[in-house]
C-alpha cells in the first residue's frame, strides 16, 4: 500500500506551533499555566459528566462503578480548579522521581563502565551525582523550584521546534536524498517517558488489527520517493513488539544482506540485577529464519523499516559490523555443548531453528549489557549511525520507542532514506509456505 507522505508545510506548522508554545512557557508561564489548568479541569468535568449520564440513562447495563468514576472526575476537576498549586507540585515531583531513576541508571552504567575499564565512567558518575542533587531538590522543595522547571521545559520545547525547522528545510531542499557525506547530528526528540512505552501501544494496535483481519499476515507500506529508484543497497531495522520482550519496552535488530544482527541477554546464566544486567551477546542469523522463529515460537510481531543506502553508507555499515565482530569471540550456548538434552529457553531454541552464531565481547562498552544504556538500541544505533542517521540521545538513553518514533517520522516524509515499513505477524512465513504447497 502506498501512503501519502507528510507535506513539508505540515512540518513547518508543527515547528511554528512548538516554537510559539516554548516561547510562551519561557516568557509568559502564568498564562500557559492558567490555560492548561482550565483545560485539564474542563476535560475532567466532561469525563465525569459522561460517566454519570451513562449510569443514569443506561438502565440495562447500569454499573455503580460508572457513577463513582464520574463523581471522582468531577471532584478532581473542582479540587484542581481551586487548588492550582497542587497540580504544579505534583508535576514537579514526578519530574523529580524521574531524575532520581535517572541517577540510579547513570550510577549503575558508570559502575559497569568502571568494571569494564571503558572511558566515560568519570563523566557518567558526575552526571549521576547531578541527577541526584536535582531530584532531591525537586522532591523536597517542589514549589520553590517550579519556576525553574518551567524555564527548562520552555527551552526543551524551543530546541525541539528547531529540530522540526531543520526537518522542514531538509525536506524542501531535498537534502535528505542519500547524501555522499556520512555525518551525524544531534536531534531533540520526544520525552523518554513517553517514547519508552510506544512498543506497548503499537502492540495493542496490531493485536486489534489481527482480530479484525486475522488472515492479513504481513502489512506493507511504501511511498513514492525520488530515493526509491536511486540507491545502491538496503538494510532493515526490526522493532520487536511483545509483552515479554524487554519488560514490554521492545527490542531492536538490524538486517543487511539477509543477515540479522541482534544484541541482548542471550546468556541467561549471566543475568544480574533482575535481568537488567547481563553479559552482552551478539547473534548473527539468517533473516528469514530469524523472523520465522520469532513469529512462530515467540509469538512476537515485528515492525521493519527499510533504509535505502548509497555505496558509501553501505560500505560504512559493513565496515562497522566488521569492527564490532573483531572485538568478539564465538560463544556456544547449552544446546551446542549438550545436544542430546531438552531445551525450552529462547536462546537454545533460536540456535536449533536458525543455526545462528553467538558472540561475546572481549572488552569495551558492549561487553556488559545494561537495559538502560549499553542495550540493543545502542548497538543498532552505533551500526546505523555509520550511515549518517542523526539520532543521538542527549540524555544518553535511547529506547526502542524513541527509535521507532524517529524512523516512522522519516518514513512519513517524502525524500528520506526510510522507504518502506512492514509489519511481520506471527506465522507469516509458515502460512505463506503452506499456501505455496497447495
Order of alpha helices (4+ residues) and beta strands (2+ residues): alpha-alpha-alpha-alpha-alpha-alpha-alpha-alpha-beta-beta-beta-beta-beta-beta-alpha-beta-alpha-beta-alpha-alpha-beta-beta-alpha-alpha-beta-alpha
